[in-house]
Amino acid sequence: MRNFQELLVWQKSHHLTLKVYKVCLTLPKEEVYGLISQMKRSSSSIPTNIAEGCGRDSNPEMRRFLIIASGSSSELEYQLILARDLNYISVEIYKELSDLAVEIRKMIHSFVKSLTGKV
């Protein structure tokens, strides 16, 4: 069992989630059950799945949850593109959050590779 709070990838994904939640406060209220809900869910799914994987007893189980976290990162990346293209967020905010999501996905990929020697 691993301590997820010690993992840099978890720390970065938690930081990303906090930033996404703050950005969601600025989005149009009519998006509360749409894009806002989706962005909060996908961003929080990243550190949640990393944490859940750390609580599992085997590397294959950890790998499975990391792959889910990576998928949530991709999902968030699209939602950020949508928010940018709808002019809900600035290009600067989009770039900051998107770059962080991509960095986290790369870290997850490396972590998965370290667990199995393959992806």
C-alpha positions as CSV (number, residue, x, y, z in Angstrom):
1,M,0.0,0.0,0.0
2,R,1.3,3.5,-0.9
3,N,0.7,6.8,0.7
4,F,-0.9,8.7,-2.2
5,Q,-0.2,12.1,-0.6
6,E,3.5,11.6,-1.0
7,L,3.2,11.1,-4.7
8,L,4.1,14.2,-6.8
9,V,1.5,13.1,-9.5
10,W,-1.2,13.1,-6.8
11,Q,-0.1,16.5,-5.4
12,K,-0.1,18.0,-8.9
13,S,-3.5,16.5,-9.7
14,H,-5.0,17.8,-6.5
15,H,-3.6,21.3,-7.2
16,L,-5.2,21.1,-10.7
17,T,-8.5,20.1,-9.2
18,L,-8.4,23.1,-6.8
19,K,-7.7,25.4,-9.8
20,V,-10.5,23.9,-11.8
21,Y,-13.0,24.4,-9.0
22,K,-11.9,28.1,-8.7
23,V,-12.3,28.6,-12.5
24,C,-15.8,26.9,-12.3
25,L,-16.9,29.7,-10.0
26,T,-16.5,32.1,-13.0
27,L,-18.4,30.0,-15.5
28,P,-22.0,30.9,-16.5
29,K,-24.6,29.7,-13.9
30,E,-26.6,27.9,-16.7
31,E,-23.6,25.5,-17.0
32,V,-23.9,24.3,-13.3
33,Y,-25.5,21.0,-14.4
34,G,-23.5,20.8,-17.6
35,L,-19.9,21.8,-18.2
36,I,-19.2,22.9,-14.6
37,S,-20.3,19.5,-13.2
38,Q,-18.3,17.7,-15.8
39,M,-15.2,19.7,-15.2
40,K,-15.4,19.2,-11.5
41,R,-16.0,15.5,-11.9
42,S,-13.2,14.8,-14.4
43,S,-10.7,16.9,-12.5
44,S,-11.4,15.4,-9.1
45,S,-11.4,11.9,-10.7
46,I,-7.7,12.2,-11.4
47,P,-6.4,12.4,-7.8
48,T,-9.3,10.2,-6.6
49,N,-8.3,7.3,-8.8
50,I,-4.6,7.8,-7.9
51,A,-5.6,7.6,-4.2
52,E,-7.8,4.6,-4.8
53,G,-5.1,2.8,-6.7
54,C,-2.6,3.4,-3.9
55,G,-5.0,1.6,-1.5
56,R,-5.0,-1.5,-3.6
57,D,-2.7,-4.5,-2.9
58,S,-1.2,-5.1,-6.3
59,N,0.6,-3.3,-9.1
60,P,-2.0,-4.5,-11.7
61,E,-4.8,-2.9,-9.6
62,M,-2.7,0.3,-9.2
63,R,-2.1,0.3,-12.9
64,R,-5.8,0.0,-13.7
65,F,-6.7,3.0,-11.5
66,L,-3.8,5.1,-13.0
67,I,-5.2,4.4,-16.5
68,I,-8.6,5.6,-15.3
69,A,-7.0,8.7,-13.9
70,S,-5.2,9.3,-17.3
71,G,-8.6,9.0,-19.1
72,S,-10.1,11.6,-16.8
73,S,-7.2,13.9,-17.6
74,S,-8.0,13.6,-21.3
75,E,-11.6,14.2,-20.6
76,L,-10.8,17.4,-18.7
77,E,-8.5,18.5,-21.5
78,Y,-11.4,18.4,-23.9
79,Q,-13.7,20.2,-21.5
80,L,-11.1,23.0,-21.2
81,I,-11.0,23.3,-25.0
82,L,-14.8,23.5,-25.0
83,A,-14.8,26.2,-22.2
84,R,-12.1,28.2,-24.2
85,D,-14.0,27.9,-27.5
86,L,-17.2,29.0,-25.8
87,N,-15.3,32.0,-24.5
88,Y,-16.0,30.9,-20.9
89,I,-12.3,31.0,-20.0
90,S,-9.4,33.0,-21.4
91,V,-6.7,31.5,-23.6
92,E,-4.2,32.0,-20.7
93,I,-6.3,30.1,-18.2
94,Y,-6.9,27.4,-20.8
95,K,-3.2,27.0,-21.5
96,E,-2.3,26.9,-17.8
97,L,-4.8,24.2,-16.9
98,S,-4.4,22.3,-20.1
99,D,-0.6,22.2,-19.8
100,L,-0.9,20.9,-16.2
101,A,-3.4,18.2,-17.3
102,V,-1.0,17.1,-20.0
103,E,1.9,17.1,-17.6
104,I,-0.1,15.0,-15.2
105,R,-1.0,12.5,-17.9
106,K,2.6,12.1,-18.8
107,M,3.5,11.5,-15.2
108,I,0.8,8.9,-15.0
109,H,2.1,7.2,-18.1
110,S,5.6,7.0,-16.6
111,F,4.2,5.7,-13.4
112,V,2.2,3.0,-15.2
113,K,5.4,2.1,-17.2
114,S,7.4,1.8,-14.0
115,L,4.8,-0.6,-12.5
116,T,4.8,-3.0,-15.5
117,G,7.7,-2.1,-17.8
118,K,5.1,-1.5,-20.5
119,V,2.0,0.6,-21.1
